[in-house]
Amino acid sequence: MKTETPPAEPQEIEPPRPRSRSIAVEALLIPLLALFSALVVGGIVMIFTDPEVARAWASVGRNPGNAISMSWDLVSSAYGALFEGAFGNPTALSETLLASTPLILAGLSVALAFRAGLFNIGAEGQIIGGMLTSSWVAFTLDLPLVIHLPIALIAGFLGGAFWGSIAGFLKARTGAHEVITTIMLNFIALNLLTFFLKTPIYQRPGRTDPLSKEVAESARLPSFGDYRVNWGIVLALLTAFVVWYLLFRTTIGFRFRAVGANPKAAAYAGMSVAGTYILAMALAGGLSGLAGTANLLGVVYSMSPGFLGYGFDAIALALLGRTHPLGVVLAALLFGALRAGALQMQGTAGVGTDIIVVIQALIIMFVAAPALVREIYRIRARSAIETDAITKSWAS
């Protein structure tokens, strides 16, 4: 007699994890591991560039504990002083926010261009363009602060936007690659700055060296109490929110991202690729102009020849922040902390401030090579992360 087997109980099937969450976790994990790796390699550089510690490692066979102990003391004291100089007290935090302000604005400039498939290396020239226009407004007009300061900020944005739109126009009309044109425009802007600083319009009276007049008190960004940090940080954070809203909540932002992802498909869908390039570069230039204006009206109050360096750091910030406004803000705060804490690290641990440049370069290297980070930490790529616009720009 056959016995009937009872029907198998239905098994609960575990729902698949959301793919977007997997992508978000991986996109956050790679930059964090890149930062950690940069700090580790930076610590190794400190060890073998310190004469005493290097001598201890030369005789490691006789006393390995001493070499390890001296290495740990050096690296821990250096990074401890770096953290203390960046966040240890209100004054240190003020300096971090002050250093982060132009970095946020310049980083947003490069990130916005990346989203549209453009590689903006011209932030330095656009910074100069913004400073030239805003400084003229700031030391020429005589107005109340509530009128003078906004006009100076707008002038800085427009000056940078004009300089950025030149590369966008050349890209749209002639196909000239923005990497080449923006690099050339950087040096054109630098030489224009040197020229104008020797004219009576800009040169400070009684001086023969290229130094501009000081901006009026009514055009300066007010500080917070006795600290050097000023309202520029509020402007930078508000600008980051505006850029986020523009990119992800407006049709213009959708057009930027569509053209950045596939310009041919965007053109087939009826979008103006040429117009998008011009608008994206103009807005990116305006953001860089604001970065220079914030530094001019909130920190230095006058201009002198030379690059500030914010435009070149902005490329690293956009990469580290994954071209997202929030990521750019966090990356800029990190770089601002590195700059603010470097002096105390040098004074306390005797480690030169040049190590900060090394750490920044290592961060860029690891972030730009996510496959290397995955290989080091044995992380399997569980999902395909969308290709950064930087690679699309090179292939265009």
C-alpha positions as CSV (number, residue, x, y, z in Angstrom):
1,M,0.0,0.0,0.0
2,K,1.4,3.3,-1.1
3,T,1.7,6.1,1.4
4,E,1.1,9.6,0.3
5,T,3.8,12.0,1.0
6,P,2.6,15.2,2.5
7,P,3.0,18.3,0.3
8,A,6.1,20.2,1.0
9,E,5.5,23.4,3.0
10,P,6.1,26.5,1.0
11,Q,9.4,28.1,1.8
12,E,9.7,31.8,2.3
13,I,11.8,33.3,-0.4
14,E,14.0,36.1,0.8
15,P,13.4,39.2,-1.2
16,P,16.4,40.5,-3.1
17,R,18.3,43.4,-1.7
18,P,17.6,46.6,-3.4
19,R,20.2,47.2,-6.1
20,S,20.3,50.9,-5.4
21,R,21.3,50.3,-1.8
22,S,24.1,48.0,-2.9
23,I,25.4,50.6,-5.3
24,A,25.1,53.3,-2.6
25,V,27.0,51.2,-0.1
26,E,29.8,50.4,-2.6
27,A,30.0,54.0,-3.7
28,L,30.5,55.2,-0.1
29,L,32.8,52.3,0.8
30,I,35.4,52.9,-1.9
31,P,36.2,56.6,-1.0
32,L,36.4,55.7,2.7
33,L,38.8,52.9,1.9
34,A,40.7,55.2,-0.4
35,L,41.1,57.7,2.5
36,F,42.2,55.0,4.9
37,S,44.7,53.7,2.4
38,A,46.1,57.2,1.8
39,L,46.6,57.8,5.5
40,V,48.4,54.4,5.8
41,V,50.7,55.1,3.0
42,G,51.2,58.7,4.2
43,G,52.2,57.2,7.6
44,I,54.8,55.0,5.9
45,V,56.2,58.0,4.1
46,M,56.5,59.8,7.5
47,I,58.4,56.9,9.0
48,F,61.0,56.5,6.3
49,T,61.5,60.3,5.9
50,D,62.2,60.9,9.6
51,P,66.0,60.5,10.2
52,E,65.7,59.0,13.7
53,V,63.0,56.5,12.8
54,A,64.7,55.5,9.6
55,R,67.9,54.8,11.6
56,A,65.9,52.6,14.0
57,W,64.6,50.6,11.0
58,A,68.1,50.3,9.6
59,S,69.0,48.3,12.8
60,V,65.6,46.6,13.1
61,G,67.3,43.2,13.4
62,R,68.9,44.2,16.8
63,N,65.9,45.9,18.3
64,P,62.6,45.5,16.3
65,G,60.5,46.7,19.2
66,N,62.2,50.1,19.2
67,A,61.6,50.6,15.5
68,I,57.9,49.7,15.8
69,S,57.5,51.9,18.9
70,M,59.2,54.9,17.4
71,S,57.1,54.5,14.2
72,W,53.9,54.3,16.1
73,D,54.7,57.3,18.2
74,L,55.6,59.4,15.2
75,V,52.5,58.6,13.1
76,S,50.0,58.7,16.0
77,S,51.4,62.0,17.2
78,A,51.3,63.5,13.7
79,Y,47.8,62.4,13.0
80,G,46.7,63.3,16.5
81,A,48.1,66.8,16.0
82,L,46.4,67.0,12.6
83,F,43.0,66.2,14.1
84,E,43.6,68.6,17.0
85,G,44.5,71.4,14.7
86,A,41.4,70.8,12.6
87,F,38.7,70.0,15.1
88,G,40.3,70.3,18.6
89,N,38.7,73.6,19.6
90,P,36.3,76.3,18.2
91,T,39.2,78.2,16.7
92,A,40.5,75.1,14.9
93,L,37.0,74.3,13.6
94,S,36.7,77.9,12.4
95,E,39.9,77.5,10.4
96,T,38.7,74.2,8.9
97,L,35.4,75.8,7.8
98,L,37.3,78.8,6.5
99,A,39.6,76.6,4.4
100,S,36.7,74.5,3.2
101,T,34.6,77.4,1.9
102,P,36.3,78.0,-1.5
103,L,36.9,74.3,-1.9
104,I,33.2,73.5,-1.7
105,L,32.4,76.1,-4.4
106,A,35.2,75.0,-6.7
107,G,34.4,71.4,-6.2
108,L,30.8,71.9,-7.1
109,S,32.0,73.7,-10.3
110,V,34.0,70.6,-11.4
111,A,31.3,68.2,-10.3
112,L,28.5,70.0,-12.2
113,A,30.6,69.9,-15.4
114,F,31.3,66.2,-14.9
115,R,27.6,65.5,-14.7
116,A,27.2,67.1,-18.1
117,G,30.1,65.0,-19.5
118,L,32.6,67.9,-19.4
119,F,36.1,67.8,-17.8
120,N,36.5,71.3,-16.4
121,I,40.2,71.9,-15.6
122,G,39.7,75.6,-16.0
123,A,38.4,76.4,-12.5
124,E,41.6,78.4,-11.7
125,G,41.0,80.7,-14.6
126,Q,37.3,81.0,-13.8
127,I,38.3,81.9,-10.2
128,I,40.5,84.7,-11.5
129,G,37.7,85.9,-13.8
130,G,35.3,86.1,-10.8
131,M,37.8,87.9,-8.6
132,L,38.6,90.5,-11.3
133,T,34.9,91.5,-11.7
134,S,34.0,91.2,-8.0
135,S,37.0,93.1,-6.8
136,W,36.3,96.0,-9.2
137,V,32.8,96.2,-7.8
138,A,34.0,95.8,-4.2
139,F,36.5,98.7,-4.2
140,T,34.8,101.1,-6.7
141,L,31.2,101.3,-5.5
142,D,30.2,103.1,-2.3
143,L,27.0,101.4,-1.1
144,P,25.5,99.9,2.1
145,L,26.6,96.4,3.0
146,V,23.2,94.9,2.3
147,I,23.4,96.1,-1.3
148,H,27.2,96.2,-1.9
149,L,28.0,92.7,-0.8
150,P,25.3,90.9,-2.9
151,I,26.3,93.0,-6.0
152,A,29.9,92.0,-5.5
153,L,29.0,88.3,-5.1
154,I,26.8,88.4,-8.3
155,A,29.6,90.2,-10.2
156,G,32.0,87.4,-9.1
157,F,29.6,84.7,-10.3
158,L,29.0,86.5,-13.7
159,G,32.8,87.0,-14.2
160,G,33.5,83.3,-13.7
161,A,30.4,82.3,-15.8
162,F,31.7,84.4,-18.7
163,W,35.1,82.8,-18.5
164,G,33.6,79.3,-18.3
165,S,31.2,79.9,-21.2
166,I,34.1,80.5,-23.5
167,A,35.2,76.9,-23.3
168,G,31.6,75.8,-23.5
169,F,31.0,77.8,-26.7
170,L,34.2,76.5,-28.3
171,K,33.1,72.9,-27.4
172,A,29.6,73.5,-28.8
173,R,30.6,75.3,-32.1
174,T,33.9,73.8,-33.0
175,G,34.2,70.5,-31.0
176,A,37.4,71.8,-29.3
177,H,38.0,69.6,-26.3
178,E,37.3,71.4,-23.0
179,V,40.4,69.9,-21.4
180,I,42.7,71.8,-23.9
181,T,40.7,75.0,-24.0
182,T,40.3,75.3,-20.2
183,I,44.0,74.7,-19.6
184,M,44.8,77.5,-22.1
185,L,42.2,79.8,-20.6
186,N,43.8,79.3,-17.1
187,F,47.0,80.9,-18.3
188,I,45.3,83.6,-20.3
189,A,43.4,84.6,-17.1
190,L,46.6,84.5,-15.1
191,N,48.3,86.9,-17.5
192,L,45.3,89.1,-17.7
193,L,45.3,89.4,-13.9
194,T,49.0,90.4,-14.0
195,F,48.3,93.0,-16.7
196,F,45.3,94.5,-14.9
197,L,47.2,94.7,-11.5
198,K,49.7,97.1,-13.2
199,T,47.0,99.5,-14.4
200,P,45.6,102.4,-12.3
201,I,42.2,100.8,-12.3
202,Y,43.3,97.9,-10.0
203,Q,46.8,98.8,-8.7
204,R,46.9,100.0,-5.1
205,P,48.0,103.7,-5.0
206,G,51.6,104.3,-3.9
207,R,52.6,100.8,-4.9
208,T,54.8,99.7,-7.8
209,D,54.3,95.9,-7.4
210,P,51.2,94.2,-8.8
211,L,48.9,94.4,-5.8
212,S,45.2,95.4,-6.1
213,K,43.3,97.9,-4.0
214,E,41.6,96.6,-0.9
215,V,37.9,95.8,-1.1
216,A,35.6,98.2,0.8
217,E,34.4,97.3,4.3
218,S,30.9,97.2,3.0
219,A,31.7,94.5,0.5
220,R,33.4,92.1,3.0
221,L,31.8,88.9,4.2
222,P,31.0,89.3,7.9
223,S,32.8,87.0,10.3
224,F,31.2,84.9,13.1
225,G,32.2,86.7,16.4
226,D,35.9,86.6,17.1
227,Y,36.6,83.7,14.7
228,R,37.9,84.1,11.1
229,V,35.2,81.9,9.6
230,N,32.6,84.1,7.8
231,W,29.3,83.9,6.1
232,G,31.0,82.4,3.0
233,I,30.6,79.0,4.5
234,V,26.8,79.6,4.7
235,L,26.9,80.7,1.1
236,A,28.8,77.6,0.1
237,L,26.4,75.2,1.8
238,L,23.4,77.0,0.3
239,T,25.0,76.8,-3.1
240,A,25.6,73.1,-2.6
241,F,21.8,72.6,-1.9
242,V,21.0,74.7,-5.0
243,V,23.3,72.6,-7.2
244,W,21.7,69.4,-5.8
245,Y,18.2,70.7,-6.5
246,L,19.2,71.8,-10.0
247,L,20.8,68.5,-10.9
248,F,18.2,66.1,-9.4
249,R,14.9,68.1,-9.2
250,T,14.8,70.2,-12.4
251,T,14.5,69.5,-16.1
252,I,17.8,71.4,-16.7
253,G,19.6,69.0,-14.4
254,F,18.0,66.0,-16.1
255,R,19.3,67.4,-19.4
256,F,22.8,67.8,-17.9
257,R,22.8,64.2,-16.7
258,A,21.3,62.9,-20.0
259,V,23.9,64.6,-22.1
260,G,26.6,63.5,-19.8
261,A,25.5,59.9,-20.0
262,N,25.0,59.8,-23.8
263,P,25.1,62.9,-25.9
264,K,23.9,61.1,-29.0
265,A,20.9,59.7,-27.3
266,A,20.1,63.0,-25.7
267,A,20.3,64.7,-29.2
268,Y,18.0,62.0,-30.6
269,A,15.5,62.8,-27.8
270,G,15.4,66.4,-28.9
271,M,17.8,67.9,-26.4
272,S,20.2,70.6,-27.5
273,V,23.6,69.2,-26.7
274,A,25.5,72.3,-27.8
275,G,23.3,74.5,-25.6
276,T,23.7,72.2,-22.7
277,Y,27.5,72.4,-23.0
278,I,27.5,76.2,-23.0
279,L,25.1,76.4,-20.1
280,A,26.9,73.8,-18.0
281,M,30.3,75.4,-18.5
282,A,28.8,78.9,-17.7
283,L,27.3,77.6,-14.5
284,A,30.5,75.7,-13.6
285,G,32.5,78.9,-14.3
286,G,30.1,80.9,-12.1
287,L,30.6,78.5,-9.2
288,S,34.3,78.8,-9.5
289,G,34.0,82.6,-9.7
290,L,32.1,82.4,-6.4
291,A,34.9,80.4,-4.9
292,G,37.4,83.2,-5.8
293,T,35.0,85.8,-4.6
294,A,34.4,84.2,-1.2
295,N,38.2,84.0,-0.7
296,L,38.6,87.6,-1.8
297,L,35.8,89.1,0.2
298,G,36.2,86.9,3.3
299,V,40.0,86.3,3.7
300,V,42.5,88.2,1.6
301,Y,40.6,91.4,0.6
302,S,43.0,92.1,-2.3
303,M,44.5,90.4,-5.3
304,S,48.1,89.5,-6.3
305,P,49.4,87.4,-9.2
306,G,49.4,83.6,-9.1
307,F,47.1,80.7,-8.9
308,L,45.3,80.0,-5.6
309,G,45.2,76.2,-6.2
310,Y,41.6,75.7,-5.3
311,G,40.7,74.9,-8.9
312,F,43.2,72.1,-9.1
313,D,42.1,70.7,-5.8
314,A,38.5,70.8,-7.0
315,I,39.2,68.0,-9.5
316,A,40.1,65.7,-6.6
317,L,37.1,66.9,-4.6
318,A,34.7,66.1,-7.4
319,L,36.2,62.6,-7.8
320,L,36.3,61.9,-4.0
321,G,32.7,63.1,-3.7
322,R,31.5,61.0,-6.7
323,T,30.3,64.2,-8.4
324,H,27.5,64.5,-5.9
325,P,27.0,67.8,-4.1
326,L,26.8,66.2,-0.7
327,G,29.9,64.2,-1.4
328,V,31.8,67.3,-2.6
329,V,30.9,69.1,0.6
330,L,32.2,66.2,2.8
331,A,35.3,65.9,0.6
332,A,35.9,69.7,0.9
333,L,35.6,69.5,4.7
334,L,38.2,66.8,4.7
335,F,40.6,68.7,2.6
336,G,39.9,71.9,4.6
337,A,40.7,69.9,7.8
338,L,44.0,68.7,6.2
339,R,44.9,72.3,5.4
340,A,43.9,73.7,8.8
341,G,45.6,71.0,10.9
342,A,48.9,70.9,8.9
343,L,50.6,73.7,10.8
344,Q,49.9,72.1,14.2
345,M,51.1,68.8,12.9
346,Q,54.4,70.4,11.9
347,G,54.7,72.2,15.2
348,T,53.8,69.3,17.4
349,A,55.2,66.2,15.6
350,G,57.8,67.9,13.5
351,V,56.3,66.5,10.3
352,G,56.5,68.9,7.3
353,T,53.3,70.3,5.8
354,D,54.3,68.8,2.4
355,I,53.0,65.4,3.7
356,I,49.5,66.9,3.3
357,V,50.0,67.3,-0.4
358,V,51.3,63.7,-0.5
359,I,48.1,62.5,1.3
360,Q,45.9,64.5,-1.1
361,A,47.7,63.0,-4.1
362,L,47.3,59.5,-2.6
363,I,43.6,60.0,-2.1
364,I,43.2,61.1,-5.7
365,M,45.2,58.0,-6.9
366,F,43.1,55.5,-4.9
367,V,39.8,57.2,-5.7
368,A,40.6,57.3,-9.4
369,A,41.5,53.6,-9.3
370,P,38.6,51.8,-7.5
371,A,39.6,48.5,-9.0
372,L,42.9,48.8,-7.1
373,V,41.1,49.5,-3.8
374,R,38.8,46.5,-4.4
375,E,41.8,44.3,-5.1
376,I,43.7,45.4,-2.0
377,Y,40.7,44.8,0.3
378,R,39.3,41.8,-1.6
379,I,36.0,43.5,-2.4
380,R,34.0,41.9,-5.1
381,A,32.1,44.4,-7.4
382,R,28.6,43.3,-6.6
383,S,27.0,45.8,-8.9
384,A,28.0,48.0,-11.8
385,I,28.4,51.6,-10.7
386,E,27.7,54.1,-13.4
387,T,30.8,55.3,-15.2
388,D,32.0,58.7,-14.1
389,A,31.5,61.5,-16.6
390,I,35.2,62.1,-16.5
391,T,35.8,59.0,-18.6
392,K,33.0,59.8,-21.0
393,S,34.5,63.3,-21.5
394,W,37.9,61.8,-22.6
395,A,36.1,59.6,-25.1
396,S,34.0,62.4,-26.6
